[in-house]
Amino acid sequence: MTSGRELLYIGGYTPGTGGTGPGLSVVRREADGALRALAETEAPGPSFLALHPRLPVLYAALECEEGGVAAYSADPQGPAPLADGTSGGSYPCHLAVDPTGTWLAVANYGDGTVAVYRLGSSGLFQGPPKLFPHEGHGPDPARQAEPHAHQAVFGPGAVLHVTDLGTDEVRRHLLGGGPAEHPEGPVRLKPGSGPRHMVHREGRWYVGCELDGTVAVYDASWRELARTPASHVTGPNYVSHVELSADGRHLYVANRGPDTIGVFEVGPEGGEPAALTQVAEVGSGGLWPRHFAVAGERMYVANQRSDAVATFELRDGIPVPTGEVYKIGSPSCVLALSI
């Protein structure tokens, strides 16, 4: 059992990168339920964060034209800079560490380049990254004129999967003998869907599509099994983050525009085991929910355009607003750890 306390690492856009945020922030939920600010560390646009699986190292994608990546000590009293490097492209928007702590992958939205760093025993970068540029476009001339790598996910078989919103693909890279292109190339998804974030569990991929406002299910061979609207609110919807509950029963989807969190039951419907059934859709507690995190029985939603992180309690898997809001400028990513 945990103490009911959580530690939050929050990243977002800073004044030099189109936002008002302070950089990296650390917040702790105390035993009495109050959120207490512990530290702030200046960083230029740390729009996405990731933690090393074993070491006290925090990584940040520094989202600017000449993209950067940085490593910090994961110190609750104030993350200290340890190392920095290039993201290998422009406007990096996501990064991830593989479960073994060997590789760090960075997705550059601006030019679509994927960068893969090898990490040493200390969790710091070993040499320059291996770069994977890309070509192509999708049917939307405004959003898909060129590649836009959006999220890196380490999947089964030591394969790195990267969504490309600009080309409607999931790009794949082998990691076993060092980063390399997958011999079968990328997976092509529905044209114009704009895949953004995805999550994998037990042979299924769940993909949130920003441009058509849907969430889709694929099997291990990337055969589409189901697709459904991510929101039932009238109007445009720009899906952002997706995540599964710890028990795999529910899929959560953040909807920008409707400003909601969609809740889908993962299970049988009409004999189709991959179907998604929407069981709830709740307000995100602010404007433009760009990211969220689940820790124990709570969900924290980073509402970028209302400068706040909203807290929800999970009751039988359904987010219920607590009314608690932590004010912080332009949050775009929140990591929540039970302590």
C-alpha positions in Angstrom: 0.0 0.0 0.0 1.1 3.6 -0.6 0.8 6.5 1.8 -1.8 8.2 -0.5 0.9 10.7 -1.4 2.1 11.5 -5.0 5.0 13.3 -6.5 4.3 15.3 -9.7 6.9 16.4 -12.2 5.3 19.0 -14.5 6.8 20.4 -17.8 5.4 23.0 -20.1 6.0 25.9 -22.5 8.1 28.8 -21.2 8.0 32.5 -22.3 10.7 31.8 -25.0 8.7 28.9 -26.4 5.2 30.4 -26.7 4.0 29.8 -23.1 4.1 31.2 -19.6 5.5 28.3 -17.6 8.4 28.3 -15.2 10.2 25.3 -16.7 10.4 22.0 -14.6 8.2 22.0 -11.5 8.0 19.5 -8.7 4.8 19.2 -6.6 4.0 16.8 -3.8 0.6 15.7 -2.5 0.9 15.6 1.2 -0.8 13.1 3.5 -3.6 15.6 4.2 -4.3 15.9 0.5 -2.8 19.3 -0.1 -0.6 19.9 -3.2 2.6 21.6 -2.1 5.2 23.2 -4.6 8.6 21.8 -3.8 10.9 23.2 -6.5 11.2 24.9 -9.9 14.1 24.5 -12.3 14.5 26.8 -15.3 14.5 25.0 -18.7 13.6 26.2 -22.2 10.3 24.6 -23.1 10.4 21.2 -21.5 7.2 20.1 -23.2 7.5 16.4 -22.5 9.2 14.5 -19.6 10.3 10.9 -19.0 11.9 9.1 -16.1 14.6 6.4 -16.2 13.2 3.0 -15.2 15.8 2.4 -12.5 17.9 5.5 -11.9 17.0 8.9 -10.5 17.3 10.6 -13.9 14.6 12.8 -15.5 14.7 13.6 -19.2 13.1 16.5 -21.0 12.4 17.3 -24.6 13.2 21.0 -25.1 10.7 22.1 -27.8 12.2 24.8 -29.9 13.3 25.2 -33.5 16.8 23.9 -32.8 15.5 21.1 -30.7 17.3 19.9 -27.5 17.1 17.1 -25.0 18.4 17.3 -21.4 18.9 15.0 -18.4 18.3 16.2 -14.8 18.6 14.6 -11.5 15.2 13.4 -10.4 15.5 15.3 -7.1 12.2 16.3 -5.5 14.0 19.3 -3.9 15.0 20.6 -7.3 16.1 18.8 -10.6 19.7 19.7 -11.3 21.1 19.6 -14.9 23.3 16.6 -15.6 23.7 16.7 -19.4 22.2 18.1 -22.6 22.3 17.3 -26.3 20.6 17.8 -29.6 17.2 16.3 -30.4 18.4 15.7 -33.9 15.6 17.8 -35.4 13.2 20.6 -34.8 10.5 21.1 -32.2 10.8 17.8 -30.3 7.5 17.0 -28.6 8.0 13.6 -27.0 10.7 11.3 -25.6 10.7 7.9 -24.0 13.2 5.5 -22.3 13.1 1.8 -23.0 12.3 -0.6 -20.1 15.9 -1.7 -19.8 17.2 1.9 -19.6 19.5 1.4 -22.6 17.8 3.7 -25.2 16.3 7.1 -25.2 14.1 8.0 -28.2 13.1 11.5 -29.2 10.3 12.4 -31.7 10.8 15.7 -33.5 7.5 17.1 -34.7 9.0 19.9 -36.7 10.8 17.9 -39.4 9.8 14.4 -38.5 13.3 13.2 -37.5 13.5 10.4 -34.8 16.7 10.4 -32.7 17.8 7.4 -30.6 20.5 7.9 -27.9 22.3 5.0 -26.2 22.3 5.6 -22.4 25.3 4.7 -20.2 25.3 3.1 -16.8 24.7 6.5 -15.2 21.7 7.1 -17.4 23.5 9.8 -19.4 23.9 10.1 -23.2 26.7 8.0 -24.8 27.8 9.7 -27.9 25.6 11.4 -30.6 22.2 10.0 -31.4 21.4 7.8 -34.4 19.0 9.9 -36.6 16.1 8.6 -38.7 14.7 11.3 -41.0 11.6 10.6 -43.0 9.7 11.6 -46.1 6.1 11.7 -47.1 2.8 13.5 -46.5 -0.9 12.9 -45.9 -4.1 14.2 -47.5 -4.5 17.2 -45.2 -2.4 20.0 -46.8 -2.5 22.2 -43.7 -1.3 19.6 -41.2 0.2 16.8 -43.3 2.5 18.5 -45.8 5.5 16.7 -44.4 6.4 14.2 -41.7 5.6 15.0 -38.0 6.9 12.4 -35.6 4.8 12.7 -32.5 5.3 9.9 -30.0 7.9 7.2 -29.3 6.8 3.9 -27.7 9.0 0.9 -27.0 7.0 -2.2 -28.0 7.5 -6.0 -28.0 10.5 -7.6 -29.5 12.9 -4.6 -28.9 11.1 -2.6 -31.6 10.7 1.2 -31.3 7.3 2.5 -32.6 6.8 6.1 -33.6 3.5 7.7 -34.6 3.8 10.1 -37.6 0.9 12.5 -37.7 2.0 14.0 -41.0 2.2 10.7 -42.9 -0.5 8.6 -41.2 2.1 6.0 -40.3 3.6 4.1 -37.4 7.3 4.1 -38.1 9.3 1.1 -36.7 13.0 0.7 -35.7 14.9 -2.3 -34.5 17.1 -1.9 -31.4 18.6 -5.4 -30.8 22.0 -4.8 -32.5 21.8 -1.0 -32.4 19.1 1.4 -33.9 18.1 0.4 -37.4 15.1 0.8 -39.7 12.7 -2.1 -39.6 13.0 -4.3 -42.7 9.2 -4.2 -43.2 9.1 -0.4 -43.1 6.3 1.7 -41.5 2.7 0.7 -40.9 0.2 2.7 -42.9 -2.9 3.7 -41.0 -6.1 5.4 -42.1 -5.4 8.3 -44.4 -6.1 11.7 -42.8 -6.4 10.2 -39.3 -3.3 11.9 -37.9 -2.1 9.3 -35.3 -0.7 11.1 -32.3 -0.4 9.0 -29.1 -0.8 5.3 -28.6 -0.5 2.6 -25.9 0.2 -1.1 -26.1 -1.1 -4.0 -23.9 -1.4 -7.7 -24.5 -1.0 -7.7 -28.2 -3.3 -4.7 -28.9 -2.4 -1.2 -29.9 -4.7 1.7 -29.0 -4.1 4.8 -31.1 -5.5 8.3 -30.5 -5.9 10.1 -33.8 -5.7 13.9 -33.6 -7.0 14.9 -37.1 -10.2 12.8 -37.3 -10.9 12.8 -33.6 -11.1 9.0 -33.2 -9.5 6.2 -31.2 -8.6 3.0 -33.0 -7.6 -0.6 -31.9 -5.1 -2.7 -33.8 -3.8 -6.2 -33.3 -0.2 -7.2 -33.1 0.0 -7.3 -37.0 -1.5 -3.8 -37.2 -4.8 -5.0 -38.5 -7.5 -2.4 -37.6 -10.1 -4.1 -35.3 -12.2 -1.1 -34.2 -12.5 2.6 -34.5 -14.8 5.0 -32.7 -15.2 8.8 -32.0 -13.1 9.8 -29.0 -15.8 12.4 -28.0 -19.5 12.7 -28.5 -19.5 16.5 -27.9 -20.4 18.4 -31.1 -17.6 20.3 -32.7 -13.9 19.8 -33.7 -11.9 17.4 -31.5 -8.1 17.3 -31.5 -7.2 14.1 -29.6 -4.1 14.4 -27.5 -3.1 11.7 -25.0 -4.3 8.1 -24.5 -3.6 5.8 -21.6 -4.9 2.5 -20.2 -5.9 1.9 -16.6 -3.6 -0.3 -14.5 -6.0 -3.2 -14.8 -6.5 -2.7 -18.5 -10.3 -2.4 -18.2 -10.5 1.3 -19.3 -8.9 3.4 -22.0 -8.7 7.1 -21.3 -8.6 9.7 -24.1 -7.9 13.4 -23.7 -10.0 15.5 -26.1 -9.0 19.1 -27.0 -11.8 21.3 -28.2 -14.5 19.5 -26.3 -12.0 19.7 -23.3 -13.0 16.3 -21.9 -11.6 13.0 -20.9 -13.3 10.1 -22.7 -13.5 6.8 -20.8 -13.9 3.6 -22.8 -14.4 0.1 -21.5 -12.1 -2.4 -23.2 -13.9 -5.6 -23.7 -16.5 -7.6 -25.7 -19.3 -6.0 -27.5 -21.4 -7.9 -30.0 -18.8 -10.7 -30.0 -15.9 -8.4 -30.9 -13.3 -8.5 -28.2 -11.5 -5.5 -29.4 -14.5 -3.1 -29.3 -14.3 0.1 -27.3 -17.5 1.1 -25.5 -17.7 4.7 -24.1 -18.9 4.6 -20.5 -18.2 8.2 -19.6 -17.0 11.5 -20.8 -16.1 14.1 -18.2 -14.9 17.7 -18.3 -11.1 18.0 -18.2 -11.3 20.6 -15.5 -9.8 23.3 -17.8 -9.0 24.2 -21.4 -7.0 22.2 -23.9 -6.1 19.0 -22.0 -2.8 18.2 -23.6 -1.7 15.4 -21.3 -2.7 13.4 -18.2 -1.2 10.9 -15.8 -2.7 8.2 -13.6 -1.2 7.4 -10.1 -3.1 5.0 -7.9 -6.7 6.2 -7.6 -6.1 9.7 -9.0 -5.7 11.3 -12.4 -3.9 14.6 -13.1 -4.8 16.5 -16.2 -2.5 19.2 -17.7 -4.8 21.8 -19.1 -2.5 23.9 -21.3 -4.7 26.9 -22.1 -6.1 27.4 -18.6 -2.7 27.3 -16.9 -3.6 24.5 -14.5 -3.4 20.8 -13.6 -6.7 19.4 -12.5 -7.1 16.5 -10.0 -9.6 13.7 -10.4 -10.4 10.7 -8.2 -10.9 7.4 -10.0 -14.1 5.6 -8.9 -14.4 2.2 -10.5 -12.2 3.5 -13.2 -14.2 6.7 -13.9 -12.5 10.1 -13.3 -14.5 12.2 -10.8 -13.5 15.9 -10.5 -12.3 16.9 -7.0 -12.4 20.6 -7.8 -8.7 20.8 -6.9 -6.7 22.8 -9.4 -2.9 23.5 -9.2 -2.1 26.7 -11.1 0.9 26.7 -13.3 1.7 28.3 -16.7 1.1 26.4 -19.9 1.5 22.8 -18.6 2.0 20.2 -21.4 3.1 17.1 -19.5 2.6 15.7 -16.0 4.4 12.7 -14.5 2.7 11.3 -11.3 4.4 8.9 -9.0 2.9 7.2 -5.9 5.3 7.6 -2.9 
